[in-house]
Amino acid sequence: MNIKAKADTGRSKYSVKASRKGKRTPLYILLIFIAVQLAPILFITPTLNYFRGQGMDQATAAASTSGWLIVWTMGIGFIAAMILILRDKQFFNIWKGKKAGLLEAIGWGVLGFFLVYFAQIIAALIEVELFGIAPGSQNTASITKLVEVVPWALLAVVFFGPVLEELVFRRVVFGSLNQTTNFFLATAVSALVFAAVHLEFSHLLIYFSTGLVLAFLYQKTKRIITPIIAHVMLNGFVMIAQLNMEKLENFLKQLEQMQ
């Protein structure tokens, strides 16, 4: 075998290995996300008993348990996902055509926050007017209580969670389907799965509209950072509003009294 043939054989083996890794990475990311969702179940009892032993009442101990388990599981899941992605240089190379520049992608991410927020307002109005669904999210209210007890949970809610969800729902689900079907079917399926995972079926339309906009942003720029920015900003805005709701209500009351 001559030198050129050996070189070609080496490149061929590398290509096969890279191809296998490229197929496995999305699956591993999905498995990490599933593990993040299920892992807290294994540690609820010992963690709850620990906080009870610290003299906490039942409600505070339960909130502390949920808050810290979210921080640890999402944090570990985030690190594991980043390690896998760094090892697979082709993970995000799923698009044909030129990607948007970094500044353009960031700009669309910021604009995307307003698009998502606007879409959620329309979806909420439709839920109220057509289906009689009361506004307000029980999921958001529960998370806010956790953050009040465990401030570190804010990091999981505003950063770890959105990044993991975008990797799963936009890159793995939407990205994979978009390569084998078409944009509209891939967008609809990824948005529906995104909505279902949040387990608030009464507000399915709000989560579905959010998934649609985030998929559009990813398709538009071909950079995952764009939907991540929009998602992080959305969660951050909601948490700031919820944590300062009492102050906001008092401010509005003062304005009414002045008038």
C-alpha positions in Angstrom: 0.0 0.0 0.0 1.5 3.3 -1.0 1.6 6.5 1.1 -1.4 8.1 -0.6 -3.6 5.0 -0.1 -2.6 4.9 3.6 -3.5 8.6 4.0 -6.9 8.0 2.2 -7.6 5.0 4.5 -6.8 7.2 7.6 -9.1 9.9 6.4 -11.8 7.4 5.7 -11.6 5.9 9.2 -11.6 9.4 10.7 -14.7 10.4 8.7 -16.6 7.2 9.8 -15.7 7.9 13.4 -16.7 11.6 13.1 -20.0 10.5 11.5 -20.8 8.1 14.3 -20.0 10.8 16.9 -22.2 13.3 15.1 -25.1 10.8 15.2 -24.6 9.9 18.8 -24.2 13.4 20.3 -27.8 14.5 19.8 -29.0 11.3 21.4 -26.6 11.8 24.4 -27.8 15.4 24.8 -31.4 14.2 24.8 -30.6 11.5 27.4 -28.9 14.1 29.6 -32.0 16.3 29.5 -34.2 13.3 30.4 -31.8 12.5 33.3 -32.0 16.1 34.5 -35.7 15.8 34.7 -35.8 12.4 36.5 -32.7 12.5 38.7 -34.2 14.7 41.5 -36.7 11.9 42.2 -33.8 9.8 43.5 -32.6 12.5 46.0 -35.9 14.0 47.2 -36.2 12.0 50.4 -32.6 12.3 51.7 -32.4 16.0 50.8 -35.8 16.7 52.4 -34.7 14.9 55.6 -31.5 16.9 55.6 -33.3 20.3 55.6 -35.8 19.1 58.1 -32.8 18.2 60.3 -31.7 21.9 60.0 -34.9 22.9 61.9 -36.9 24.1 58.8 -40.6 23.7 58.7 -42.2 21.4 56.1 -42.9 24.1 53.5 -39.5 25.7 53.7 -37.7 22.3 53.7 -39.7 21.2 50.6 -38.9 24.4 48.7 -35.2 24.2 49.7 -35.1 20.6 48.5 -36.7 21.4 45.1 -34.6 24.5 44.7 -31.2 22.9 45.4 -32.0 19.8 43.4 -32.8 22.0 40.4 -29.6 23.9 40.8 -27.4 20.7 41.0 -29.1 18.6 38.4 -29.3 21.4 35.8 -25.8 22.5 36.6 -24.4 19.1 36.1 -26.5 18.5 33.0 -25.3 21.8 31.5 -21.6 20.9 32.1 -22.1 17.4 30.7 -23.8 18.8 27.6 -21.0 21.3 27.1 -18.3 18.6 27.3 -20.1 16.5 24.6 -20.6 19.5 22.3 -16.9 20.6 22.7 -15.9 17.1 21.6 -18.1 17.1 18.6 -17.1 20.0 16.3 -19.8 19.2 13.8 -22.7 19.3 16.3 -24.1 22.6 15.0 -23.2 22.1 11.3 -26.6 21.1 10.2 -27.5 24.0 7.9 -27.0 24.7 4.3 -25.9 28.2 3.4 -24.2 30.9 5.3 -24.7 31.5 9.0 -25.5 34.9 10.3 -22.6 36.9 11.8 -22.2 36.9 15.5 -23.5 40.4 16.0 -26.5 39.8 13.7 -27.3 36.6 15.6 -27.1 38.5 18.9 -29.3 41.2 17.5 -31.9 38.7 16.4 -31.7 37.1 19.8 -32.6 40.4 21.5 -35.4 41.1 19.0 -36.5 37.5 19.5 -37.2 38.2 23.1 -39.8 40.8 22.1 -41.2 38.5 19.4 -41.6 35.7 21.9 -43.2 38.0 24.5 -45.6 39.4 21.9 -46.5 35.9 20.8 -47.2 34.9 24.3 -49.5 37.9 24.8 -51.5 37.0 21.7 -51.7 33.3 22.8 -52.8 34.3 26.3 -55.6 36.5 24.8 -56.8 33.7 22.7 -56.8 31.3 25.7 -58.9 33.8 27.6 -61.3 34.9 24.9 -61.9 31.6 23.1 -61.3 29.0 25.7 -62.0 30.8 29.0 -58.6 29.8 30.4 -57.6 32.0 33.4 -54.3 33.9 32.9 -51.4 33.1 35.1 -49.0 30.1 35.2 -48.9 27.8 38.2 -45.5 26.6 37.0 -44.1 30.1 37.1 -45.6 30.7 40.5 -44.1 27.6 41.9 -40.6 28.4 40.5 -40.8 31.9 41.9 -41.4 30.5 45.4 -38.4 28.2 45.0 -36.2 31.1 43.9 -37.3 33.2 46.9 -36.1 30.4 49.2 -33.1 29.3 47.2 -31.7 32.3 45.3 -29.2 30.1 43.5 -32.1 28.5 41.7 -32.4 31.7 39.7 -29.2 30.6 37.8 -30.8 27.3 36.9 -34.1 29.0 35.8 -32.6 31.8 33.8 -29.5 30.2 32.4 -29.0 26.4 32.7 -32.6 25.6 31.9 -33.0 27.7 28.8 -29.6 26.6 27.4 -30.5 22.9 27.9 -33.9 23.3 26.4 -32.6 25.1 23.3 -30.0 22.4 22.8 -32.8 19.7 23.0 -35.8 21.3 21.4 -34.2 23.5 18.8 -30.9 21.6 17.9 -31.8 18.0 18.6 -35.6 17.8 17.9 -36.1 20.7 15.4 -32.7 20.5 13.9 -32.8 16.7 13.3 -36.4 16.8 11.9 -35.6 19.7 9.7 -32.9 17.6 7.9 -35.3 14.8 7.1 -38.7 16.4 6.7 -39.4 20.1 6.2 -39.3 23.4 8.2 -43.0 23.6 9.0 -43.3 20.0 10.2 -40.1 20.2 12.2 -41.2 23.5 13.8 -44.6 22.2 14.7 -43.3 19.0 16.3 -40.5 20.7 18.2 -42.9 23.4 19.5 -45.5 20.8 20.5 -42.9 18.7 22.4 -41.6 21.9 24.0 -45.1 22.8 25.2 -45.9 19.2 26.4 -42.7 18.9 28.5 -43.7 21.9 30.6 -46.8 20.0 31.8 -49.1 23.0 31.7 -51.6 21.7 29.2 -54.1 24.4 29.9 -51.5 26.9 28.6 -50.4 24.7 25.7 -50.9 27.5 23.2 -48.6 29.9 25.0 -45.7 27.3 25.1 -46.5 26.3 21.5 -46.3 29.9 20.3 -43.0 30.3 22.2 -41.5 27.2 20.5 -42.6 28.4 17.1 -40.8 31.8 17.5 -37.6 30.2 18.9 -37.5 27.7 16.0 -37.9 30.6 13.5 -35.0 32.4 15.2 -32.8 29.3 14.9 -33.7 28.9 11.2 -33.2 32.6 10.5 -29.7 32.9 11.8 -28.6 29.2 11.8 -26.9 29.9 15.2 -28.2 28.3 18.4 -27.1 31.4 20.4 -30.0 33.3 18.9 -32.9 31.3 20.5 -30.8 30.9 23.6 -30.5 34.7 24.1 -34.2 35.2 23.5 -35.1 32.3 25.9 -32.7 33.6 28.6 -34.0 37.1 28.4 -37.6 35.9 28.5 -37.0 33.8 31.7 -35.0 36.6 33.2 -37.7 39.2 32.5 -40.4 36.9 34.0 -38.4 36.2 37.1 -37.6 39.8 37.7 -41.3 40.7 37.3 -42.5 37.9 39.6 -39.9 38.6 42.3 -40.8 42.3 42.3 -44.6 41.9 41.9 -45.4 43.2 45.4 -43.3 46.3 44.9 -44.9 46.9 41.5 -48.4 46.6 42.9 -47.5 49.0 45.7 -46.1 51.5 43.2 -49.3 51.3 41.1 -51.4 51.9 44.3 -49.4 55.0 45.1 -49.9 56.3 41.6 -53.7 55.8 42.0 -53.7 57.6 45.3 -51.7 60.5 43.8 -54.3 60.8 41.0 
